């Protein structure tokens, strides 16, 4: 059983629906709530209004993430803004040596997804020509780690020394672009790293530093970072109102980094747009986001599957799993429902990667508590797939695995895992992408984002606030002042 869209994107729920699993009767019984949820999504698209959603300040706030796939004049993503992003990316080519992207939460996780899919692990080892002129990229600001920050500074200083004194053909100052992402400008993790790195590099005469600020665009009441950008004439992009950090991969917050490495922004948003169009179907069995939300909700509430393992098969998809756990945790992990009743709702998200974690986590998935649903991601066609050669014909066990491609072996491993789980009453499902490219990535990520919006309505919780995150921030500020006062 599966839902396959015209694009080729497929949601296979064979191991999630049926006898001993979620039943079609379960889905039918949920029909009234699903109808209300679908109407709520339609209202959100048209007006940005979600019932009972308030900002962290307790004031009504629109939810605008569903607008982001539509590149139209007056929208958050407009033809003008996309053109500006592309020009920004082109301005870095053959000019900037290294970009350091500083952000945390969605400002790191979403950007890392785009980087991994576009560039892979060995991007920074490639020559400038192999990178088509685009800069090397490093990430910082996603933790307050003195060792890794010092290591990054040391790397840049060494690279600058090499560029100035050892590049006999083209001695030059090493050019670094710091992309600092913080809506408020006061994000501790990001801004502490930014200040440490900025100060260190500015004090190196062999380094030229440029800064791009991604922050609240309000110029009448500018945030700290926006004010700094205005005073220092830094280029700036927007962290828009109405788009929570976990959804910002579809706006300038994520797309700035995408532009810096030549990612196909327009194809990414086109994939998201087509997914949104497909999800306007009021037939649950033809609407992947609504179906995904309903099946996961029922699996959790009726069958106790309150942990969700996101397990893509492919190294460069692990960051998708990392992005997804923030999306699921912050959107649906809520103590109170919209009426103020304590419900303590939400599934615990778990990152896994196939085939790696078949050799670590799968024992627990297969025989541990019956409280998990395992969600797989598959790429159907890998470019430049490699055939496993019969290098040692005398070793029969190795000869047995020769002759197939690595992509085929990867899929056999995933299917075997899925079949074994299903045989022991373990719920699992599959998202299948024809290829790993910007368009299908946009489809997948947007479908997941819209799924949590649907499920928020089914569970009657606000999928767009994050009061639990604000709780520790209120405690952290005074504690920092105490540390500072003690010297």
C-alpha positions as CSV (number, residue, x, y, z in Angstrom):
1,X,0.0,0.0,0.0
2,X,1.4,3.3,-1.0
3,X,0.6,6.8,-2.2
4,X,2.7,7.8,-5.2
5,X,2.5,11.3,-6.5
6,X,2.9,12.3,-10.2
7,X,6.4,13.6,-9.4
8,X,7.4,10.1,-8.4
9,X,7.6,10.9,-4.6
10,X,6.1,7.9,-2.7
11,X,4.8,7.3,0.8
12,X,4.8,3.5,1.3
13,X,2.7,2.7,4.4
14,X,2.4,-1.1,3.8
15,X,4.0,-1.9,7.2
16,X,2.0,0.7,9.0
17,X,-1.6,-0.1,8.0
18,X,-3.4,-3.4,8.2
19,X,-4.1,-6.3,10.5
20,X,-2.1,-5.8,13.7
21,X,-1.3,-2.3,12.8
22,X,-3.3,1.0,12.2
23,X,-6.5,0.0,10.6
24,X,-8.6,1.8,8.0
25,X,-11.4,1.8,10.6
26,X,-9.1,3.8,12.9
27,X,-8.6,6.3,10.1
28,X,-12.4,6.5,9.4
29,X,-13.1,7.1,13.1
30,X,-10.8,10.1,12.9
31,X,-12.6,11.6,9.9
32,X,-14.3,14.4,11.8
33,X,-11.0,15.6,13.3
34,X,-9.3,15.2,10.0
35,X,-11.9,17.4,8.3
36,X,-11.4,20.1,10.8
37,X,-7.6,19.8,10.5
38,X,-7.8,20.1,6.7
39,X,-9.9,23.2,7.0
40,X,-7.4,24.7,9.5
41,X,-4.6,24.1,7.0
42,X,-6.7,25.9,4.3
43,X,-7.3,28.8,6.6
44,X,-3.6,29.0,7.4
45,X,-2.7,29.1,3.7
46,X,-5.2,31.9,3.0
47,X,-4.8,34.0,6.1
48,X,-1.9,32.8,8.2
49,X,-4.2,32.3,11.1
50,X,-3.9,29.2,13.4
51,X,-6.4,28.9,16.2
52,X,-5.0,29.9,19.6
53,X,-1.5,30.4,18.3
54,X,0.4,33.2,20.1
55,X,3.9,34.5,19.9
56,X,6.3,34.0,22.8
57,X,5.2,37.5,23.9
58,X,1.6,36.2,24.3
59,X,0.3,38.2,21.3
60,X,-1.5,36.8,18.3
61,X,0.9,35.9,15.5
62,X,0.4,34.7,12.0
63,X,1.9,31.4,10.7
64,X,3.4,32.0,7.3
65,X,5.6,29.0,6.5
66,X,3.0,27.7,4.0
67,X,3.5,30.9,1.9
68,X,7.2,30.2,1.5
69,X,7.1,27.8,-1.5
70,X,5.2,30.4,-3.6
71,X,7.6,32.9,-5.2
72,X,5.3,35.8,-5.8
73,X,5.5,39.6,-5.6
74,X,4.6,40.6,-2.0
75,X,5.4,37.2,-0.5
76,X,8.2,36.5,1.8
77,X,9.9,34.8,-1.1
78,X,9.5,37.1,-4.1
79,X,11.1,37.1,-7.6
80,X,13.2,40.0,-6.3
81,X,14.3,38.2,-3.1
82,X,15.3,35.1,-5.0
83,X,17.2,37.2,-7.6
84,X,19.0,38.9,-4.7
85,X,20.0,35.6,-3.2
86,X,21.4,34.3,-6.5
87,X,23.4,37.5,-7.0
88,X,24.7,37.1,-3.4
89,X,25.9,33.6,-4.2
90,X,27.5,34.7,-7.5
91,X,29.3,37.5,-5.6
92,X,31.1,35.0,-3.5
93,X,32.5,32.9,-6.4
94,X,36.2,33.2,-7.0
95,X,36.3,36.0,-4.4
96,X,35.6,34.6,-0.9
97,X,37.8,31.8,0.3
98,X,35.7,30.6,3.2
99,X,32.2,31.1,4.5
100,X,31.5,30.5,8.2
101,X,27.8,30.0,8.8
102,X,26.9,30.9,12.4
103,X,23.5,29.8,13.7
104,X,21.7,27.3,16.0
105,X,18.5,25.4,15.9
106,X,16.8,25.7,12.5
107,X,19.4,28.2,11.5
108,X,22.0,25.5,11.6
109,X,20.1,22.3,11.1
110,X,18.3,23.4,7.9
111,X,21.4,25.0,6.4
112,X,23.4,21.8,7.1
113,X,20.8,19.8,5.1
114,X,21.2,22.0,2.1
115,X,25.0,21.9,2.4
116,X,25.1,18.1,2.7
117,X,22.8,17.5,-0.2
118,X,24.6,20.0,-2.5
119,X,28.2,19.5,-1.3
120,X,28.8,16.3,0.6
121,X,31.6,15.6,3.1
122,X,34.6,16.4,1.0
123,X,33.6,19.9,-0.3
124,X,36.3,21.7,1.6
125,X,39.0,19.3,0.3
126,X,38.2,20.1,-3.3
127,X,40.0,22.8,-5.3
128,X,38.3,26.1,-6.1
129,X,37.8,24.9,-9.7
130,X,36.2,21.7,-8.5
131,X,33.9,23.8,-6.4
132,X,33.0,25.9,-9.4
133,X,34.4,28.9,-7.7
134,X,32.2,28.7,-4.6
135,X,33.9,29.0,-1.2
136,X,34.7,26.4,1.5
137,X,32.1,26.3,4.2
138,X,32.3,25.7,7.9
139,X,29.6,25.8,10.6
140,X,29.8,27.4,14.0
141,X,27.5,28.9,16.6
142,X,25.5,25.7,17.1
143,X,27.4,25.0,20.3
144,X,29.5,26.9,22.8
145,X,32.5,24.7,22.5
146,X,35.9,26.4,23.1
147,X,38.0,23.7,21.6
148,X,36.1,23.4,18.2
149,X,35.9,27.2,18.0
150,X,39.7,27.6,18.6
151,X,40.4,24.8,16.1
152,X,38.4,26.7,13.4
153,X,40.2,29.9,14.1
154,X,43.6,28.1,13.9
155,X,42.6,26.6,10.6
156,X,41.6,30.0,9.1
157,X,44.8,31.6,10.4
158,X,46.9,28.8,8.9
159,X,45.1,29.0,5.6
160,X,45.6,32.8,5.6
161,X,49.3,32.3,6.2
162,X,49.5,29.8,3.3
163,X,47.7,32.2,1.0
164,X,49.9,35.2,1.8
165,X,53.3,33.6,2.1
166,X,53.3,30.3,0.3
167,X,51.1,30.8,-2.7
168,X,53.8,32.2,-4.9
169,X,51.6,32.5,-8.0
170,X,48.8,34.4,-6.2
171,X,49.7,35.7,-2.8
172,X,46.6,37.4,-1.3
173,X,44.8,38.1,1.9
174,X,42.5,35.3,2.9
175,X,38.9,36.4,2.5
176,X,36.3,35.1,5.0
177,X,32.6,35.7,5.0
178,X,30.8,35.4,8.4
179,X,27.1,34.7,7.9
180,X,25.6,35.5,11.3
181,X,22.1,34.2,11.8
182,X,20.0,35.5,14.8
183,X,16.6,37.1,14.8
184,X,17.2,38.9,18.1
185,X,20.9,39.3,17.8
186,X,21.2,38.0,21.4
187,X,21.3,34.3,20.8
188,X,24.0,33.2,23.3
189,X,25.4,30.2,21.3
190,X,25.6,32.0,18.0
191,X,26.7,35.5,19.1
192,X,29.4,34.2,21.5
193,X,31.0,32.3,18.7
194,X,30.5,35.2,16.3
195,X,32.3,37.6,18.6
196,X,35.2,35.3,19.4
197,X,35.8,34.4,15.7
198,X,35.2,38.0,14.5
199,X,37.7,39.4,17.0
200,X,40.3,36.7,16.2
201,X,40.2,37.1,12.5
202,X,40.0,40.9,12.5
203,X,43.3,40.8,14.5
204,X,45.0,38.8,11.7
205,X,46.5,41.2,9.1
206,X,46.4,38.4,6.5
207,X,42.6,38.0,6.8
208,X,39.9,40.1,5.3
209,X,36.5,39.7,7.1
210,X,33.1,40.4,5.6
211,X,29.9,40.0,7.5
212,X,26.4,39.2,6.3
213,X,23.7,39.4,9.0
214,X,20.5,37.3,8.8
215,X,18.2,38.9,11.3
216,X,14.8,40.6,11.9
217,X,14.4,43.0,9.0
218,X,12.7,45.8,11.0
219,X,14.6,49.0,10.6
220,X,12.4,51.2,12.7
221,X,12.9,49.1,15.9
222,X,16.0,47.2,14.9
223,X,17.2,44.2,16.8
224,X,20.8,44.2,18.2
225,X,22.1,42.4,15.1
226,X,20.1,44.5,12.7
227,X,21.4,47.7,14.3
228,X,25.0,46.4,14.0
229,X,24.4,45.6,10.4
230,X,23.1,49.0,9.7
231,X,25.9,50.8,11.5
232,X,28.6,48.6,9.9
233,X,27.0,48.5,6.4
234,X,26.9,44.8,6.4
235,X,24.7,43.1,3.9
236,X,21.6,41.6,5.6
237,X,18.9,39.1,4.9
238,X,15.6,38.5,6.8
239,X,14.5,36.2,9.6
240,X,10.8,36.9,8.9
241,X,8.0,37.1,11.4
242,X,5.6,34.2,11.3
243,X,8.2,31.6,10.4
244,X,9.6,29.6,13.3
245,X,13.2,28.5,13.2
246,X,12.4,24.9,12.3
247,X,10.6,26.1,9.2
248,X,13.2,28.6,8.0
249,X,15.0,26.3,5.6
250,X,12.4,27.5,3.1
251,X,13.2,31.2,3.5
252,X,16.3,33.4,3.4
253,X,17.7,31.9,6.6
254,X,18.4,28.7,4.9
255,X,18.5,29.9,1.3
256,X,21.4,32.3,2.0
257,X,23.7,29.3,2.7
258,X,22.2,27.5,-0.3
259,X,23.1,30.4,-2.5
260,X,26.7,30.4,-1.1
261,X,27.3,26.9,-2.5
262,X,25.3,27.0,-5.7
263,X,22.2,25.1,-4.5
264,X,19.2,25.2,-6.8
265,X,16.9,27.4,-4.7
266,X,14.2,27.6,-7.4
267,X,13.9,23.8,-7.8
268,X,13.8,23.4,-4.1
269,X,10.9,25.8,-3.7
270,X,9.2,24.3,-6.7
271,X,9.3,20.9,-5.1
272,X,7.8,22.3,-1.9
273,X,5.1,24.2,-3.9
274,X,4.0,21.1,-5.8
275,X,3.9,19.2,-2.5
276,X,1.7,21.9,-1.0
277,X,-0.6,21.7,-4.0
278,X,-0.8,17.9,-3.7
279,X,-1.6,18.3,0.0
280,X,-4.7,20.5,-0.7
281,X,-6.5,17.3,-1.7
282,X,-9.2,16.6,0.9
283,X,-9.0,12.8,0.3
284,X,-6.7,11.6,3.1
285,X,-5.5,8.7,1.0
286,X,-4.3,11.1,-1.7
287,X,-2.8,13.7,0.7
288,X,0.6,12.6,1.9
289,X,0.9,15.2,4.7
290,X,-2.5,14.5,6.2
291,X,-2.1,10.7,5.8
292,X,1.3,10.8,7.4
293,X,0.0,12.9,10.3
294,X,-3.1,10.7,10.8
295,X,-1.2,7.4,10.8
296,X,1.5,8.6,13.2
297,X,-1.2,10.2,15.5
298,X,-3.2,7.0,15.7
299,X,-0.1,4.8,16.1
300,X,0.9,7.0,19.0
301,X,-2.4,7.5,20.8
302,X,-4.1,4.1,20.2
303,X,-1.1,1.8,19.9
304,X,1.4,3.4,22.2
305,X,4.1,4.1,19.5
306,X,5.3,7.3,21.1
307,X,8.9,7.2,19.8
308,X,9.7,8.0,16.2
309,X,13.0,6.8,14.6
310,X,13.9,8.8,11.5
311,X,16.2,6.5,9.5
312,X,17.3,7.7,6.1
313,X,19.5,5.4,4.0
314,X,22.5,7.4,2.8
315,X,25.2,9.3,4.6
316,X,24.3,12.8,3.3
317,X,20.7,12.4,4.6
318,X,21.6,12.1,8.3
319,X,21.3,15.9,8.5
320,X,17.7,15.5,7.3
321,X,17.1,13.3,10.3
322,X,18.7,15.9,12.6
323,X,16.5,18.6,11.1
324,X,13.4,16.5,11.5
325,X,13.9,15.8,15.2
326,X,13.8,19.5,15.9
327,X,10.7,19.8,13.8
328,X,8.9,17.0,15.6
329,X,10.1,17.8,19.1
330,X,9.5,21.6,19.1
331,X,6.2,21.4,17.1
332,X,4.5,18.6,19.0
333,X,6.2,18.2,22.4
334,X,3.7,20.2,24.4
335,X,2.6,20.1,28.0
336,X,-0.7,21.9,27.4
337,X,-3.3,21.8,24.7
338,X,-4.9,24.9,23.1
339,X,-7.5,25.0,25.9
340,X,-4.9,25.0,28.6
341,X,-5.4,21.4,29.7
342,X,-2.3,19.4,30.6
343,X,-1.8,16.7,28.0
344,X,2.0,16.2,27.8
345,X,1.7,15.2,24.1
346,X,4.4,14.3,21.6
347,X,6.6,11.5,20.3
348,X,10.3,11.3,21.2
349,X,12.3,11.7,18.0
350,X,15.4,9.5,17.5
351,X,18.1,9.9,14.8
352,X,19.3,6.8,13.0
353,X,21.1,6.2,9.8
354,X,21.0,3.2,7.5
355,X,23.0,1.0,7.2
356,X,25.2,2.3,10.1
357,X,22.6,2.0,12.8
358,X,21.4,-1.4,11.7
359,X,24.5,-2.5,13.6
360,X,23.8,-0.5,16.7
361,X,20.1,0.6,17.2
362,X,18.2,-2.1,15.3
363,X,18.4,-4.7,18.2
364,X,16.3,-2.3,20.2
365,X,14.0,-1.5,17.3
366,X,13.5,-5.2,16.6
367,X,13.1,-6.6,20.1
368,X,12.8,-3.7,22.5
369,X,9.7,-2.0,23.8
370,X,6.7,-1.9,21.4
371,X,6.7,1.9,21.5
372,X,8.4,2.9,18.3
373,X,7.6,3.7,14.7
374,X,10.5,3.6,12.3
375,X,10.4,5.9,9.3
376,X,12.7,5.2,6.4
377,X,13.9,7.4,3.6
378,X,15.1,5.9,0.4
379,X,16.8,7.3,-2.8
380,X,15.7,5.2,-5.7
381,X,18.4,6.1,-8.2
382,X,21.9,7.1,-7.1
383,X,24.0,9.0,-9.6
384,X,27.3,7.3,-10.5
385,X,26.3,4.2,-8.6
386,X,29.3,1.9,-8.0
387,X,29.3,-1.9,-8.7
388,X,30.9,-4.1,-6.0
389,X,33.7,-5.9,-7.8
390,X,34.6,-9.6,-7.5
391,X,38.2,-8.7,-6.3
392,X,38.7,-11.8,-4.2
393,X,37.0,-14.7,-6.1
394,X,38.6,-17.3,-3.8
395,X,36.7,-15.8,-0.8
396,X,33.2,-17.2,-1.5
397,X,31.5,-15.0,1.1
398,X,32.9,-11.9,-0.6
399,X,32.2,-13.2,-4.1
400,X,28.5,-13.6,-3.1
401,X,28.1,-9.9,-2.6
402,X,29.9,-8.9,-5.7
403,X,28.2,-8.0,-9.0
404,X,25.5,-5.7,-7.5
405,X,25.7,-1.9,-7.1
406,X,26.2,-0.3,-3.7
407,X,22.8,1.4,-4.2
408,X,21.2,-2.0,-4.7
409,X,22.9,-3.4,-1.7
410,X,21.8,-0.4,0.4
411,X,18.2,-1.0,-0.7
412,X,18.4,-4.8,0.0
413,X,19.6,-3.9,3.5
414,X,16.7,-1.4,4.1
415,X,14.1,-3.8,2.8
416,X,15.4,-6.6,5.0
417,X,15.3,-4.3,8.0
418,X,11.7,-3.2,7.2
419,X,10.6,-6.8,6.6
420,X,12.2,-8.0,9.9
421,X,10.5,-5.2,11.8
422,X,7.1,-5.9,10.3
423,X,7.4,-9.6,11.0
424,X,7.7,-8.8,14.7
425,X,4.9,-6.3,15.0
426,X,7.1,-3.3,14.6
427,X,5.5,-0.3,12.8
428,X,7.5,1.2,10.0
429,X,7.0,3.2,6.8
430,X,8.9,4.6,3.9
431,X,9.4,7.9,2.1
432,X,10.9,7.2,-1.3
433,X,12.6,9.9,-3.5
434,X,13.3,9.1,-7.2
435,X,16.6,11.0,-6.9
436,X,18.5,13.1,-4.3
437,X,18.2,16.6,-5.7
438,X,16.8,20.0,-4.7
439,X,13.3,19.4,-6.1
440,X,12.7,16.1,-4.3
441,X,14.3,17.4,-1.1
442,X,11.9,20.3,-1.2
443,X,9.0,17.8,-1.5
444,X,10.1,15.7,1.4
445,X,10.9,18.5,3.8
446,X,7.7,20.5,3.1
447,X,5.6,17.4,3.5
448,X,7.2,16.7,6.9
449,X,6.6,20.3,7.9
450,X,3.0,20.3,6.9
451,X,2.5,16.9,8.6
452,X,3.3,18.4,12.0
453,X,0.9,21.2,11.3
454,X,-1.8,18.7,10.6
455,X,-0.9,16.7,13.7
456,X,-1.0,19.7,15.9
457,X,-4.6,20.2,15.0
458,X,-5.4,16.5,15.6
459,X,-3.7,16.6,19.0
460,X,-5.1,20.1,19.7
461,X,-1.7,21.5,20.5
462,X,0.0,24.6,19.1
463,X,2.5,23.2,16.6
464,X,4.1,26.7,16.1
465,X,5.1,27.8,19.6
466,X,8.0,26.6,21.8
467,X,7.3,27.7,25.4
468,X,9.7,25.0,26.7
469,X,12.6,26.5,24.9
470,X,11.8,29.9,26.4
471,X,11.8,28.4,29.9
472,X,15.5,27.7,30.0
473,X,16.4,30.9,28.4
474,X,14.7,32.8,31.2
475,X,16.9,30.9,33.7
476,X,20.1,31.1,31.7
477,X,20.4,34.9,31.5
478,X,20.6,35.6,35.3
479,X,23.0,32.7,35.7
480,X,25.4,34.1,33.1
481,X,25.3,37.5,35.0
482,X,26.2,35.6,38.2
483,X,29.2,34.0,36.6
484,X,30.3,37.3,35.1
485,X,30.0,39.1,38.5
486,X,32.2,36.5,40.1
487,X,34.8,37.2,37.5
